[in-house]
Amino acid sequence: MLGTTILLALREIRRHILRSILTTLGIIIGVAAVVTMVTLGNGVTASVQEEISSLGASNFIVFPVRTTRGTIRPFDEDDVRAVEQQIAGVKLAAGSVGASTTAFNNGQDWDTRVQGVNNAFFEAQSIDIEDGRAFSTDEEAGGKNVCLLGTKVREAIFLPTVSPVGSQMRLGDVSCQVIGLVEERGQGGGGSDDDDTVYMPLKTVQRRFRGNDNLDYFVVKYDAAYAAPVIQDSLVGLLRERRLLQGEEPNDFNVIDTAQVNQALGAATGALTAMVAVIASISLLVGGIGIMNIMLVSVTERTREIGIRLAIGALAREVRLQFLTEAVVLCALGGLAGIALAFVASFGLASAIDVPFVFDPVINIVSFMFAASMGIVFGYYPASRASKLDPIDALRHE
């Protein structure tokens, strides 16, 4: 019985194909909008989490800020060592300093950024070496002229067919030997591009590019088994003591917990995605009203057909099932079309705004089921109205 009813519904939809397409436009647009917004929201969330993860998991980023007197008091290596040695739960701490420069090799030049770090910094920020090696202990301690390249720097000034490891290049007036290549990472902290970076020993950059022992910021990697707020309070207290900050005097530094930032941004993007999806789902309600309207028109057009069926023995519930099935099939077809449209739209938009395409089967299935249920909700009244027609009055209908 159900199979025959579905075939009858498909036949009626095919008989009025243009009207059926126009009727389901609201369902198609609503489903497409909801699925597209959720898919793009998932992609944006994944992109943000990837950028935050480039700062390292379970990390604090500590950097000086301008005081009320308009000055900035930089950190130095003694501050980093004190944090690493005096605070329980801290696994390691590593400073960093950077400068803009121009990289030269084989007649090619490229404006880039040189960043002074040590191997502990690589570990703290989960920077992996694709080829070559990290700095040796002597290279770190002596501030040797060796470097590791980000992918963009390598592509800009080296031949793609030859590994630059072991080659000599120049950063401004400083010559250095390439000892390694860093894996592609994308955007890093502070909006910098980690792939457009040349890494050198911390002391080398301080001496040859900056002319002082100051640090731009330092990274603190802590044990996830410890409570992050407790470690952060200890960190703030130690730095205030070392920087001689008294009483209510405000901190002249900031501490950012990358785990908290990740959670906050994930929650914010999730809430924004949900809000946009709710707004987009209004189209589904509009589409449902359109379904009810066209089904009422269909009942009116097929009044004599209904009268004949009732007159020859069809039950009222069978007539109701026929029209209800027709409404559900119409909405289900609209849902499938909307999902197909959303797949194409979300894939294209994800590429356009440079975020990953994250296919979520749950939202697709839920959207389809919701669209099909709209047929039950908005198709029940027209179906019920058809089943209650009097056979004699229906046969007299012109």
Secondary structure, 3 states (H helix, E strand, C coil): CHHHHHHHHHHHHHHCHHHHHHHHHHHHHHHHHHHHHHHHHHHHHHHHHHHHHCCCCCEEEEEECCCCCCCCCCECHHHHHHHHHHCCCEEEEEEEEEEEEEEEECCEEEEEEEEEECHHHHHHCCCCEEEECCCCHHHHHHCCCEEEECHHHHHHHCCCCCCCCCCEEEECCEEEEEEEEECCCCECHHHCEHHHEEEEEHHHHHHHHHCCCCECEEEEEECCCCCHHHHHHHHHHHHHHHCCCCCCCCCCEEEEEHHHHHHHHHHHHHHHHHHHHHHHHHHHHHHHHHHHHHHHHHHHHCHHHHHHHHHCCCCHHHHHHHHHHHHHHHHHHHHHHHHHHHHHHHHHHHHHCCCCCCCCHHHHHHHHHHHHHHHHHHHHHHHHHHHCCCHHHHHHCC
